[in-house]
Amino acid sequence: MSLKKEKIHLQQSILIGFLVGFGALVVSVLIDSGFQFHALIAFFNLSAMIIIFGGLLGVLLIAFPMRHIREIPTALLKAFGDYKDIDQVEMSMQILSLAQKSRQEGILALESILPDVSDLWLRRSLQRVVDGLDREIIQNIMDVELEEFSRKIRIGSRIFTSIGGYAPTLGIIGTVMGLVHMLASIEDANKLGAAIAVAFLATFWGILSANMIFLPIAERVKSRDNDIISTRKAMIEGILSIQAGEPVRIIEEKLKVFMTGEMEIDFTERQQASGGGRNKELT
């Protein structure tokens, strides 16, 4: 599957997920109320929502430095599919092309085509190979870079996981505040039930926002980050294989280990379309 198609399917799955999740809640409320739509309005209590979302903003500012908070838009882009991921299939084809040229003309021949390598990290790592650095040194540098890269890109998922953990607690705090206020000012016992229901809306919004918004987004971002890291690991394997002068056929099989089934089909189709495929000499 191409990267563009994958993003479209990702956006569709998110939309369907929200529609199914929130739709189930709406239908449940309507069934319990005898399909009286005004019953839905009762769940939108302004003070409860201020406690939850205002409190989460405060927690966010306390728990994370501003440089981390600035990563939230990037995390949302990852979650909703517009983030510019690396096309793993295209990258694999590029590595095989570089490996083929290296086998035919030598490692130094790669220097002339390095400017055409789109990914900066791949280009920088290949430059080390061309410069003749020792394999162990190259691998150590790339491992350190990948570890730091992993730490940075996972900031977004950590933020949403943290917010998802705080939201239910803030909901309980809001409910306690509401109950205290209610018990201090209640005069009509007939209104007690309605007042308690309003007080518990803070807990409702805290649990709802955590389990249907923040934590699912955190898992989605984490999944996207894992895909990016997997692609980087495939790059490392390809670069070290080129440096070792391994046959291109072997490099191809190594790169396929990091692909999903759909990626492997797309990879084969692209090779065939470019005149490659199994009939091309990759030795």
RAGI-V138862 format. One record per backbone hydrogen bond with DSSP energy under -0.5 kcal/mol. CO is the residue of the C=O (numbers start at 0). NH is the residue of the N-H. E is the energy in kcal/mol with one decimal. If there is no record, write none. Layout:
co;nh;e
CO;NH;E
CO;NH;E
//
This chain:
co;nh;e
1;5;-2.3
2;6;-2.0
3;7;-1.9
4;8;-2.4
5;9;-2.2
6;10;-2.6
7;11;-2.2
8;12;-2.4
9;13;-2.0
10;14;-2.3
11;15;-2.7
12;16;-2.4
13;17;-2.5
14;18;-2.4
15;19;-2.8
16;20;-2.7
17;21;-2.6
17;22;-0.5
18;22;-1.7
19;23;-2.1
20;24;-1.3
21;25;-2.4
22;26;-2.7
23;27;-2.0
24;28;-2.3
25;29;-2.5
26;30;-2.6
27;31;-2.2
28;32;-1.8
29;34;-4.6
30;33;-1.2
34;36;-0.8
35;38;-2.1
36;39;-1.5
36;40;-0.5
37;40;-0.6
37;41;-0.7
39;42;-1.4
40;43;-1.7
42;44;-1.4
43;45;-0.6
44;48;-2.1
45;49;-2.3
46;50;-2.2
47;51;-2.1
48;52;-2.5
48;53;-0.5
49;53;-1.8
49;54;-0.6
50;54;-1.3
51;55;-2.3
52;56;-1.6
53;57;-1.9
54;58;-2.6
55;59;-2.6
56;60;-2.0
57;61;-1.9
58;62;-2.9
59;63;-1.9
64;67;-1.1
64;68;-1.8
65;69;-1.9
67;70;-1.6
68;71;-1.8
70;74;-2.4
71;75;-2.5
72;76;-2.1
73;77;-2.2
74;78;-2.3
75;79;-2.3
76;80;-0.6
76;81;-1.2
76;82;-1.2
77;80;-0.8
82;84;-1.7
85;87;-1.1
86;90;-2.7
87;91;-2.3
88;92;-2.1
89;93;-2.0
90;94;-2.3
91;95;-2.2
92;96;-2.0
93;97;-2.3
94;98;-2.6
95;99;-2.5
96;100;-2.1
97;101;-2.4
98;102;-2.3
99;103;-1.8
100;104;-3.0
101;105;-1.8
105;108;-1.2
106;109;-2.0
107;110;-1.2
108;111;-0.6
109;112;-1.2
109;113;-0.8
110;113;-0.6
112;115;-1.3
113;116;-2.0
115;117;-0.6
118;122;-2.4
119;123;-2.6
120;124;-2.1
121;125;-2.3
122;126;-1.8
123;127;-1.2
124;128;-1.3
125;129;-2.5
126;130;-2.2
127;132;-2.0
128;131;-1.4
133;137;-2.5
134;138;-2.6
135;139;-2.4
136;140;-2.4
137;141;-2.4
138;142;-2.5
139;143;-2.2
140;144;-2.5
141;145;-2.6
142;146;-2.2
143;147;-2.2
144;148;-2.6
145;149;-2.8
146;150;-1.9
147;151;-2.0
148;152;-2.4
149;153;-1.2
151;154;-1.3
153;157;-1.8
154;158;-2.2
155;159;-2.1
156;160;-2.2
157;161;-2.4
158;162;-2.6
159;163;-2.3
160;164;-1.3
161;165;-1.7
162;166;-2.2
163;167;-0.6
164;168;-0.5
165;169;-2.4
166;170;-2.0
167;171;-2.0
168;172;-2.3
169;173;-2.6
170;174;-2.2
171;175;-2.6
172;176;-2.5
173;177;-2.3
174;178;-2.6
175;179;-2.6
176;180;-2.4
177;181;-2.4
178;182;-2.9
179;183;-1.7
180;184;-1.1
181;184;-0.5
181;185;-1.9
186;188;-0.7
187;190;-1.6
188;191;-1.3
190;194;-2.1
191;195;-2.3
192;196;-2.1
193;197;-2.1
194;198;-2.1
195;199;-1.9
197;200;-1.2
198;201;-1.0
199;203;-2.1
200;204;-2.7
201;205;-2.2
202;206;-2.6
203;207;-2.8
204;208;-2.5
205;209;-1.7
206;210;-2.6
207;211;-2.1
208;212;-1.0
208;213;-2.8
209;214;-2.6
212;216;-2.0
213;217;-2.4
214;218;-2.3
215;219;-2.3
216;220;-2.8
217;221;-2.4
218;222;-2.2
219;223;-2.2
220;224;-2.6
221;225;-2.4
222;226;-1.7
223;227;-2.0
224;228;-2.5
225;229;-2.4
226;230;-2.0
227;231;-2.1
228;232;-2.3
229;233;-2.0
230;234;-2.0
231;235;-2.3
232;236;-2.3
233;237;-2.5
234;238;-3.0
235;239;-2.5
236;240;-1.8
237;241;-2.2
238;242;-2.4
239;243;-1.7
240;244;-0.5
240;245;-2.2
241;244;-1.1
246;250;-1.9
247;251;-2.7
248;252;-1.8
249;253;-2.1
250;254;-2.5
251;255;-1.8
252;256;-0.8
253;256;-0.8
253;257;-0.5
254;257;-1.0
255;258;-1.4
259;263;-2.3
260;264;-1.9
261;265;-2.4
262;266;-2.8
263;267;-2.3
264;268;-2.4
265;269;-2.5
266;270;-2.1
267;271;-2.3
268;272;-2.3
269;273;-1.7
270;275;-3.5
271;274;-1.2
275;278;-0.5
276;279;-1.0
279;281;-0.7
281;248;-1.7
//
